[in-house]
Amino acid sequence: MTFTLSVTFPFDHIQFGDEFVSMAAVHEISRAAEDAGFWSGTVTDHPVPSYRWLDNGGHYAQDPFVMLSMVAAVTTRLMVQSNIIVLPYRNPFITARSVSSLDAFSNGRFVFGMGAGYLKPEYKALGVDFDSRNDLMDEYIRAMKLAWTGEDFSFEGTGYTAVGNRVLPTPVQKPHPPLLIGGNSKRALRRTVELGDAWHPFIVPKMVTDTARTANISSTEDISEAIRYMAEHCEKVGRKEPPQVICSGTFTIKPGFSAQEAIDNYSELKEIGVHGSGASVAAETRGEWCDLARQFGEEVIAKLDL
């Protein structure tokens, strides 16, 4: 089993200005991530977050499809990954078109991480019903899968109807890019089994999940229990191959980081059946970010026996 590693891009760190919010930053950081040997680079999705959330530990986010397109343009091997797209924010066919375009022009390098989200004020600002987000998410995945066939399709959705439409080109990856289903709830786990390719848990302390109103996944025991739950649901719905498990970031790369601690972290995850994980880099300049990423590549990625 191949174990993949992603790295979180810092393009949302607007407090450092051009260090991270510039085309020069996109060039240097993307290439450093690729040179280091990361499998993918990730960005997140918050089009219009509330000031209360931002001022209490939240963060800004650039448009994910714009950023990943630029990253793809200056790299050749690095997968470009959304971590995550809040799927109910957008009409599913708009999203399907963005995915098709990005995957086609990157030659099959897009990884589609998605989730239902949790920021009620952002939902309100975008005119989407917060309480319907889980139903919308399931519906939108089904709608996008039809669009990605490249064939004429019809679909009756919530407030929209396709009556013989077509989206070309199709994604390079068939039948579509990997669908990583974010979310820590039982419903997210069932959605992964029924509609996704991999479960993409958000590993955070319980204190954070309480604040974000999402289910707690903070230990290997929690992950193992979720894997068992998905196996039971696979049996119930007749899915033969269980979804993979690709975690979000589980290690922070800081000056003086312990390579052995990182290796032990990823080795433990693999032992319980996890197929991939991620890392973030704590840096205030892009030079420091690139140096730390490459150091991590030499001291951790190159030495991982996974």
BAVOBA-702611 format. One record per residue (C-alpha): residue number from 1; chain; x, y, z. Coordinates in steps of 0.25 Angstrom, whole numbers, plus 5000, padded with zeros to 4 digits. Each point is the difference from the previous one (the first is absolute). Layout:
REM BAVOBA-702611
<node n="NUM" chain="A" x="X" y="Y" z="Z"/>
...
***
This chain:
REM BAVOBA-702611
<node n="1" chain="A" x="5000" y="5000" z="5000"/>
<node n="2" chain="A" x="5006" y="5013" z="4996"/>
<node n="3" chain="A" x="4999" y="5011" z="5010"/>
<node n="4" chain="A" x="4999" y="5014" z="4995"/>
<node n="5" chain="A" x="5003" y="5014" z="5006"/>
<node n="6" chain="A" x="4994" y="5013" z="4998"/>
<node n="7" chain="A" x="5005" y="5014" z="5004"/>
<node n="8" chain="A" x="4991" y="5012" z="5003"/>
<node n="9" chain="A" x="5003" y="5012" z="4991"/>
<node n="10" chain="A" x="5001" y="5013" z="5008"/>
<node n="11" chain="A" x="4993" y="5009" z="4990"/>
<node n="12" chain="A" x="4990" y="5004" z="5010"/>
<node n="13" chain="A" x="5010" y="5006" z="5009"/>
<node n="14" chain="A" x="4997" y="5014" z="4996"/>
<node n="15" chain="A" x="5006" y="5007" z="5012"/>
<node n="16" chain="A" x="5014" y="4997" z="4994"/>
<node n="17" chain="A" x="4996" y="5007" z="4987"/>
<node n="18" chain="A" x="5008" y="4997" z="4987"/>
<node n="19" chain="A" x="5008" y="4989" z="5008"/>
<node n="20" chain="A" x="4988" y="4991" z="4997"/>
<node n="21" chain="A" x="4990" y="5008" z="4992"/>
<node n="22" chain="A" x="5007" y="5002" z="4987"/>
<node n="23" chain="A" x="5003" y="4993" z="4987"/>
<node n="24" chain="A" x="5015" y="4999" z="5005"/>
<node n="25" chain="A" x="4995" y="4992" z="5012"/>
<node n="26" chain="A" x="4992" y="4991" z="4991"/>
<node n="27" chain="A" x="5012" y="4997" z="4992"/>
<node n="28" chain="A" x="5010" y="4998" z="5011"/>
<node n="29" chain="A" x="4991" y="4992" z="5010"/>
<node n="30" chain="A" x="4994" y="4991" z="4990"/>
<node n="31" chain="A" x="5013" y="4996" z="4994"/>
<node n="32" chain="A" x="5006" y="4998" z="5014"/>
<node n="33" chain="A" x="4988" y="4991" z="5004"/>
<node n="34" chain="A" x="5002" y="4992" z="4987"/>
<node n="35" chain="A" x="5015" y="4999" z="5002"/>
<node n="36" chain="A" x="4998" y="4995" z="5015"/>
<node n="37" chain="A" x="4993" y="4988" z="4995"/>
<node n="38" chain="A" x="4986" y="5003" z="5005"/>
<node n="39" chain="A" x="4989" y="4993" z="4992"/>
<node n="40" chain="A" x="4990" y="5012" z="5000"/>
<node n="41" chain="A" x="4999" y="5015" z="5004"/>
<node n="42" chain="A" x="4987" y="5004" z="5006"/>
<node n="43" chain="A" x="4991" y="5013" z="5002"/>
<node n="44" chain="A" x="4987" y="5002" z="5007"/>
<node n="45" chain="A" x="4987" y="5007" z="4997"/>
<node n="46" chain="A" x="4994" y="5012" z="5008"/>
<node n="47" chain="A" x="4994" y="5010" z="4990"/>
<node n="48" chain="A" x="4994" y="5010" z="5010"/>
<node n="49" chain="A" x="5003" y="4996" z="5014"/>
<node n="50" chain="A" x="4994" y="5008" z="5012"/>
<node n="51" chain="A" x="5009" y="5010" z="5007"/>
<node n="52" chain="A" x="4996" y="4993" z="5014"/>
<node n="53" chain="A" x="5006" y="4987" z="4995"/>
<node n="54" chain="A" x="5012" y="5007" z="4993"/>
<node n="55" chain="A" x="5003" y="5007" z="5013"/>
<node n="56" chain="A" x="4999" y="4988" z="5009"/>
<node n="57" chain="A" x="5010" y="4991" z="4993"/>
<node n="58" chain="A" x="4994" y="4999" z="4986"/>
<node n="59" chain="A" x="5008" y="5002" z="4987"/>
<node n="60" chain="A" x="4998" y="5006" z="4986"/>
<node n="61" chain="A" x="5000" y="4992" z="4988"/>
<node n="62" chain="A" x="5003" y="5003" z="4985"/>
<node n="63" chain="A" x="4991" y="4994" z="4989"/>
<node n="64" chain="A" x="5004" y="4985" z="5000"/>
<node n="65" chain="A" x="4999" y="4998" z="4985"/>
<node n="66" chain="A" x="5007" y="5013" z="4997"/>
<node n="67" chain="A" x="5012" y="4996" z="5009"/>
<node n="68" chain="A" x="5001" y="4985" z="4996"/>
<node n="69" chain="A" x="5000" y="5004" z="4986"/>
<node n="70" chain="A" x="5012" y="5009" z="5002"/>
<node n="71" chain="A" x="5007" y="4990" z="5008"/>
<node n="72" chain="A" x="4997" y="4989" z="4989"/>
<node n="73" chain="A" x="5006" y="5010" z="4990"/>
<node n="74" chain="A" x="5013" y="5001" z="5007"/>
<node n="75" chain="A" x="5002" y="4985" z="5003"/>
<node n="76" chain="A" x="5000" y="4987" z="4993"/>
<node n="77" chain="A" x="4998" y="4989" z="5010"/>
<node n="78" chain="A" x="4994" y="5006" z="5012"/>
<node n="79" chain="A" x="4985" y="4996" z="5002"/>
<node n="80" chain="A" x="4991" y="5012" z="5003"/>
<node n="81" chain="A" x="4990" y="4998" z="5011"/>
<node n="82" chain="A" x="4988" y="5007" z="5006"/>
<node n="83" chain="A" x="5000" y="4999" z="5015"/>
<node n="84" chain="A" x="4989" y="5002" z="4999"/>
<node n="85" chain="A" x="4989" y="5006" z="4991"/>
<node n="86" chain="A" x="4988" y="5003" z="5007"/>
<node n="87" chain="A" x="4991" y="4993" z="4990"/>
<node n="88" chain="A" x="4986" y="5006" z="5003"/>
<node n="89" chain="A" x="5005" y="5014" z="4998"/>
<node n="90" chain="A" x="5000" y="4999" z="4985"/>
<node n="91" chain="A" x="4990" y="4995" z="4989"/>
<node n="92" chain="A" x="5006" y="4986" z="4997"/>
<node n="93" chain="A" x="5001" y="5002" z="4985"/>
<node n="94" chain="A" x="5009" y="5012" z="5002"/>
<node n="95" chain="A" x="5009" y="4992" z="5010"/>
<node n="96" chain="A" x="5000" y="4988" z="4990"/>
<node n="97" chain="A" x="5004" y="5009" z="4989"/>
<node n="98" chain="A" x="5012" y="5006" z="5008"/>
<node n="99" chain="A" x="5004" y="4986" z="5004"/>
<node n="100" chain="A" x="5000" y="4995" z="4986"/>
<node n="101" chain="A" x="5008" y="5012" z="4995"/>
<node n="102" chain="A" x="5010" y="4999" z="5011"/>
<node n="103" chain="A" x="5002" y="4985" z="4998"/>
<node n="104" chain="A" x="5001" y="5000" z="4985"/>
<node n="105" chain="A" x="5010" y="5012" z="5000"/>
<node n="106" chain="A" x="5008" y="4994" z="5011"/>
<node n="107" chain="A" x="5001" y="4987" z="4993"/>
<node n="108" chain="A" x="4992" y="4992" z="5011"/>
<node n="109" chain="A" x="5006" y="5007" z="5012"/>
<node n="110" chain="A" x="4988" y="5004" z="5008"/>
<node n="111" chain="A" x="4996" y="4994" z="5013"/>
<node n="112" chain="A" x="4986" y="5004" z="5004"/>
<node n="113" chain="A" x="4998" y="5002" z="5015"/>
<node n="114" chain="A" x="4987" y="5004" z="5004"/>
<node n="115" chain="A" x="4991" y="5002" z="5012"/>
<node n="116" chain="A" x="4987" y="5006" z="5005"/>
<node n="117" chain="A" x="5006" y="5011" z="5008"/>
<node n="118" chain="A" x="4996" y="5006" z="5014"/>
<node n="119" chain="A" x="5000" y="5015" z="4999"/>
<node n="120" chain="A" x="4986" y="5005" z="5001"/>
<node n="121" chain="A" x="5002" y="5015" z="4997"/>
<node n="122" chain="A" x="5008" y="4996" z="4987"/>
<node n="123" chain="A" x="4988" y="4991" z="4996"/>
<node n="124" chain="A" x="4991" y="5012" z="5002"/>
<node n="125" chain="A" x="5008" y="5010" z="4993"/>
<node n="126" chain="A" x="5000" y="4990" z="4988"/>
<node n="127" chain="A" x="4985" y="4998" z="5000"/>
<node n="128" chain="A" x="5001" y="4985" z="5003"/>
<node n="129" chain="A" x="4992" y="4993" z="5011"/>
<node n="130" chain="A" x="5009" y="4996" z="5011"/>
<node n="131" chain="A" x="4990" y="4989" z="5005"/>
<node n="132" chain="A" x="4999" y="4994" z="4986"/>
<node n="133" chain="A" x="5015" y="4999" z="4998"/>
<node n="134" chain="A" x="5002" y="4985" z="5002"/>
<node n="135" chain="A" x="4988" y="4996" z="4990"/>
<node n="136" chain="A" x="5006" y="5010" z="4990"/>
<node n="137" chain="A" x="5013" y="4994" z="5001"/>
<node n="138" chain="A" x="4995" y="4986" z="4997"/>
<node n="139" chain="A" x="4992" y="5006" z="4988"/>
<node n="140" chain="A" x="5011" y="5008" z="4995"/>
<node n="141" chain="A" x="5010" y="4988" z="4999"/>
<node n="142" chain="A" x="4990" y="4992" z="4992"/>
<node n="143" chain="A" x="4998" y="5012" z="4991"/>
<node n="144" chain="A" x="5014" y="5002" z="4997"/>
<node n="145" chain="A" x="5003" y="4985" z="4997"/>
<node n="146" chain="A" x="4989" y="5001" z="4989"/>
<node n="147" chain="A" x="5007" y="5013" z="4995"/>
<node n="148" chain="A" x="5014" y="4993" z="5000"/>
<node n="149" chain="A" x="4995" y="4989" z="4990"/>
<node n="150" chain="A" x="5001" y="5009" z="4988"/>
<node n="151" chain="A" x="4986" y="4995" z="4996"/>
<node n="152" chain="A" x="4987" y="5007" z="4999"/>
<node n="153" chain="A" x="4994" y="5000" z="5013"/>
<node n="154" chain="A" x="4987" y="5004" z="5008"/>
<node n="155" chain="A" x="4999" y="5003" z="5015"/>
<node n="156" chain="A" x="4989" y="5006" z="5009"/>
<node n="157" chain="A" x="5007" y="5007" z="5011"/>
<node n="158" chain="A" x="4996" y="5010" z="5011"/>
<node n="159" chain="A" x="4997" y="5013" z="4993"/>
<node n="160" chain="A" x="5006" y="4996" z="4987"/>
<node n="161" chain="A" x="4997" y="4990" z="4988"/>
<node n="162" chain="A" x="5009" y="4994" z="4989"/>
<node n="163" chain="A" x="4992" y="4995" z="4989"/>
<node n="164" chain="A" x="5010" y="4995" z="4990"/>
<node n="165" chain="A" x="5013" y="5007" z="5003"/>
<node n="166" chain="A" x="5015" y="4996" z="4997"/>
<node n="167" chain="A" x="5014" y="5004" z="5006"/>
<node n="168" chain="A" x="5012" y="4998" z="4992"/>
<node n="169" chain="A" x="5012" y="4997" z="5001"/>
<node n="170" chain="A" x="4998" y="4990" z="5011"/>
<node n="171" chain="A" x="5011" y="4998" z="5011"/>
<node n="172" chain="A" x="5012" y="4993" z="4995"/>
<node n="173" chain="A" x="4999" y="4991" z="5013"/>
<node n="174" chain="A" x="4989" y="4989" z="4998"/>
<node n="175" chain="A" x="4989" y="5001" z="5003"/>
<node n="176" chain="A" x="5004" y="5012" z="5007"/>
<node n="177" chain="A" x="5010" y="5006" z="5010"/>
<node n="178" chain="A" x="5001" y="4993" z="5013"/>
<node n="179" chain="A" x="4989" y="5004" z="5009"/>
<node n="180" chain="A" x="5005" y="5002" z="5014"/>
<node n="181" chain="A" x="4988" y="5002" z="5010"/>
<node n="182" chain="A" x="5003" y="5009" z="5011"/>
<node n="183" chain="A" x="4992" y="5000" z="5013"/>
<node n="184" chain="A" x="5001" y="4993" z="5013"/>
<node n="185" chain="A" x="4985" y="4996" z="5002"/>
<node n="186" chain="A" x="4994" y="4986" z="4998"/>
<node n="187" chain="A" x="4992" y="5006" z="4988"/>
<node n="188" chain="A" x="5013" y="5005" z="4994"/>
<node n="189" chain="A" x="5005" y="4985" z="5002"/>
<node n="190" chain="A" x="4988" y="4995" z="4993"/>
<node n="191" chain="A" x="5001" y="5010" z="4989"/>
<node n="192" chain="A" x="5015" y="4996" z="4998"/>
<node n="193" chain="A" x="4996" y="4985" z="4998"/>
<node n="194" chain="A" x="4988" y="5003" z="4991"/>
<node n="195" chain="A" x="5005" y="5011" z="4992"/>
<node n="196" chain="A" x="5015" y="5002" z="5002"/>
<node n="197" chain="A" x="5014" y="4994" z="4998"/>
<node n="198" chain="A" x="5006" y="5004" z="5013"/>
<node n="199" chain="A" x="4997" y="5005" z="5014"/>
<node n="200" chain="A" x="5007" y="5013" z="5003"/>
<node n="201" chain="A" x="4999" y="5003" z="5015"/>
<node n="202" chain="A" x="5004" y="5013" z="5007"/>
<node n="203" chain="A" x="5009" y="4996" z="5011"/>
<node n="204" chain="A" x="4999" y="5010" z="5011"/>
<node n="205" chain="A" x="4998" y="5001" z="5015"/>
<node n="206" chain="A" x="4987" y="4998" z="5006"/>
<node n="207" chain="A" x="5000" y="5015" z="5005"/>
<node n="208" chain="A" x="5000" y="5005" z="4985"/>
<node n="209" chain="A" x="4989" y="4990" z="4995"/>
<node n="210" chain="A" x="4991" y="5005" z="5011"/>
<node n="211" chain="A" x="5002" y="5014" z="4996"/>
<node n="212" chain="A" x="4998" y="4996" z="4985"/>
<node n="213" chain="A" x="4988" y="4992" z="5003"/>
<node n="214" chain="A" x="5006" y="4987" z="4993"/>
<node n="215" chain="A" x="5002" y="4986" z="5005"/>
<node n="216" chain="A" x="5013" y="4997" z="5008"/>
<node n="217" chain="A" x="5011" y="4993" z="4993"/>
<node n="218" chain="A" x="5013" y="5002" z="5008"/>
<node n="219" chain="A" x="5007" y="4987" z="5002"/>
<node n="220" chain="A" x="5004" y="4987" z="4993"/>
<node n="221" chain="A" x="4989" y="4993" z="5008"/>
<node n="222" chain="A" x="4989" y="5010" z="4994"/>
<node n="223" chain="A" x="5006" y="4997" z="4986"/>
<node n="224" chain="A" x="5000" y="4985" z="5002"/>
<node n="225" chain="A" x="4985" y="5000" z="5005"/>
<node n="226" chain="A" x="4996" y="5008" z="4987"/>
<node n="227" chain="A" x="5007" y="4990" z="4991"/>
<node n="228" chain="A" x="4992" y="4989" z="5007"/>
<node n="229" chain="A" x="4987" y="5008" z="4998"/>
<node n="230" chain="A" x="5003" y="5002" z="4985"/>
<node n="231" chain="A" x="5003" y="4985" z="4999"/>
<node n="232" chain="A" x="4987" y="4996" z="5006"/>
<node n="233" chain="A" x="4993" y="5010" z="4991"/>
<node n="234" chain="A" x="5007" y="4994" z="4988"/>
<node n="235" chain="A" x="4994" y="4987" z="5003"/>
<node n="236" chain="A" x="4987" y="5006" z="5002"/>
<node n="237" chain="A" x="4999" y="5007" z="4986"/>
<node n="238" chain="A" x="5008" y="4990" z="4993"/>
<node n="239" chain="A" x="5013" y="5007" z="4997"/>
<node n="240" chain="A" x="5012" y="4990" z="4998"/>
<node n="241" chain="A" x="5012" y="5009" z="5002"/>
<node n="242" chain="A" x="5000" y="5009" z="5012"/>
<node n="243" chain="A" x="5003" y="5015" z="4998"/>
<node n="244" chain="A" x="5014" y="5004" z="5003"/>
<node n="245" chain="A" x="5003" y="5009" z="5012"/>
<node n="246" chain="A" x="5008" y="5013" z="4996"/>
<node n="247" chain="A" x="5002" y="5009" z="5012"/>
<node n="248" chain="A" x="5001" y="5015" z="5000"/>
<node n="249" chain="A" x="5013" y="5006" z="5007"/>
<node n="250" chain="A" x="5005" y="4992" z="5012"/>
<node n="251" chain="A" x="5014" y="5006" z="5001"/>
<node n="252" chain="A" x="5005" y="5015" z="5001"/>
<node n="253" chain="A" x="5014" y="5002" z="4994"/>
<node n="254" chain="A" x="5007" y="5011" z="5009"/>
<node n="255" chain="A" x="5014" y="5004" z="5001"/>
<node n="256" chain="A" x="5007" y="4989" z="5008"/>
<node n="257" chain="A" x="4989" y="4990" z="4997"/>
<node n="258" chain="A" x="5003" y="4985" z="5003"/>
<node n="259" chain="A" x="5001" y="4992" z="4988"/>
<node n="260" chain="A" x="4998" y="4987" z="5008"/>
<node n="261" chain="A" x="4987" y="5006" z="5006"/>
<node n="262" chain="A" x="4995" y="5002" z="4987"/>
<node n="263" chain="A" x="5004" y="4986" z="4995"/>
<node n="264" chain="A" x="4993" y="4994" z="5012"/>
<node n="265" chain="A" x="4988" y="5008" z="4998"/>
<node n="266" chain="A" x="4998" y="4995" z="4986"/>
<node n="267" chain="A" x="5004" y="4986" z="5003"/>
<node n="268" chain="A" x="4990" y="4999" z="5011"/>
<node n="269" chain="A" x="4989" y="5005" z="4990"/>
<node n="270" chain="A" x="5004" y="4990" z="4990"/>
<node n="271" chain="A" x="4999" y="4988" z="5010"/>
<node n="272" chain="A" x="4986" y="5003" z="5003"/>
<node n="273" chain="A" x="4996" y="5000" z="4985"/>
<node n="274" chain="A" x="5002" y="5015" z="4996"/>
<node n="275" chain="A" x="5005" y="5002" z="4986"/>
<node n="276" chain="A" x="5005" y="5014" z="5001"/>
<node n="277" chain="A" x="5001" y="5013" z="5008"/>
<node n="278" chain="A" x="5005" y="5014" z="5000"/>
<node n="279" chain="A" x="5009" y="5010" z="5006"/>
<node n="280" chain="A" x="5000" y="5015" z="5001"/>
<node n="281" chain="A" x="5012" y="5009" z="5001"/>
<node n="282" chain="A" x="5001" y="5011" z="5010"/>
<node n="283" chain="A" x="5008" y="5012" z="4994"/>
<node n="284" chain="A" x="4999" y="5015" z="4998"/>
<node n="285" chain="A" x="5008" y="5001" z="4987"/>
<node n="286" chain="A" x="4999" y="4992" z="4987"/>
<node n="287" chain="A" x="5015" y="4997" z="5001"/>
<node n="288" chain="A" x="4998" y="4994" z="5014"/>
<node n="289" chain="A" x="4988" y="4992" z="4995"/>
<node n="290" chain="A" x="5008" y="4995" z="4988"/>
<node n="291" chain="A" x="5012" y="4996" z="5008"/>
<node n="292" chain="A" x="4992" y="4993" z="5011"/>
<node n="293" chain="A" x="4992" y="4992" z="4989"/>
<node n="294" chain="A" x="5013" y="4996" z="4993"/>
<node n="295" chain="A" x="5006" y="4996" z="5014"/>
<node n="296" chain="A" x="4987" y="4992" z="5003"/>
<node n="297" chain="A" x="5002" y="4993" z="4986"/>
<node n="298" chain="A" x="5014" y="4996" z="5003"/>
<node n="299" chain="A" x="4998" y="4996" z="5015"/>
<node n="300" chain="A" x="4986" y="4994" z="4999"/>
<node n="301" chain="A" x="4994" y="4997" z="4987"/>
<node n="302" chain="A" x="5013" y="4994" z="4994"/>
<node n="303" chain="A" x="5002" y="4991" z="5012"/>
<node n="304" chain="A" x="4985" y="4995" z="5002"/>
<node n="305" chain="A" x="4999" y="4985" z="4999"/>
<node n="306" chain="A" x="4986" y="5000" z="4997"/>
***
